[in-house]
């Protein structure tokens, strides 16, 4: 995979990586891992909300009226 960044993105990544004491590659890999983890977390939260809504549908309907 090739990651193409704008000059501004590359400079920001270089600066941030330097502040963290890691390579640009490691900083990018961390960002990818965090992005994937956030997506998984969002899916788990949505699934849990759906289960709660289904389990308490009658009560939620009564509260809404």
C-alpha positions as CSV (number, residue, x, y, z in Angstrom):
1,X,0.0,0.0,0.0
2,X,1.1,3.5,-0.8
3,X,-0.2,6.4,1.3
4,X,-0.2,9.7,-0.5
5,X,-0.4,12.7,1.7
6,X,-0.6,16.4,0.9
7,X,2.5,18.4,1.9
8,X,0.6,19.8,4.8
9,X,-0.5,16.3,6.0
10,X,3.0,15.0,5.7
11,X,4.5,17.9,7.7
12,X,1.8,17.5,10.4
13,X,2.5,13.8,10.6
14,X,6.3,14.4,10.7
15,X,5.9,16.9,13.5
16,X,3.5,14.8,15.5
17,X,5.6,11.7,15.1
18,X,8.7,13.6,16.3
19,X,6.8,14.9,19.3
20,X,5.8,11.3,20.2
21,X,9.3,10.0,19.5
22,X,8.2,7.6,16.8
23,X,8.7,7.2,13.1
24,X,6.1,8.6,10.7
25,X,5.3,5.0,9.7
26,X,4.6,4.0,13.3
27,X,2.5,7.1,13.8
28,X,0.4,6.3,10.7
29,X,0.0,2.7,11.9
30,X,-1.2,3.8,15.3
31,X,-3.7,6.1,13.5
32,X,-5.0,3.2,11.4
33,X,-5.4,1.0,14.5
34,X,-7.3,3.7,16.4
35,X,-9.6,4.3,13.4
36,X,-10.4,0.6,13.2
37,X,-10.9,0.3,16.9
38,X,-13.3,3.3,16.9
39,X,-15.3,1.7,14.1
40,X,-15.6,-1.6,16.1
41,X,-16.6,0.3,19.2
42,X,-19.3,2.2,17.4
43,X,-20.7,-1.0,16.0
44,X,-20.8,-2.6,19.5
45,X,-22.6,0.5,20.9
46,X,-25.1,0.5,18.1
47,X,-25.8,-3.2,18.6
48,X,-26.2,-2.8,22.4
49,X,-28.6,0.1,21.8
50,X,-30.7,-1.9,19.5
51,X,-30.9,-4.7,22.1
52,X,-32.0,-2.3,24.8
53,X,-34.6,-0.7,22.5
54,X,-36.0,-4.1,21.5
55,X,-36.1,-5.3,25.1
56,X,-37.9,-2.2,26.4
57,X,-39.9,-1.3,23.3
58,X,-43.3,-1.2,25.2
59,X,-42.0,1.1,27.9
60,X,-40.4,3.4,25.3
61,X,-43.6,3.5,23.3
62,X,-45.5,4.5,26.5
63,X,-43.0,7.2,27.4
64,X,-43.2,8.6,23.9
65,X,-47.0,9.1,23.9
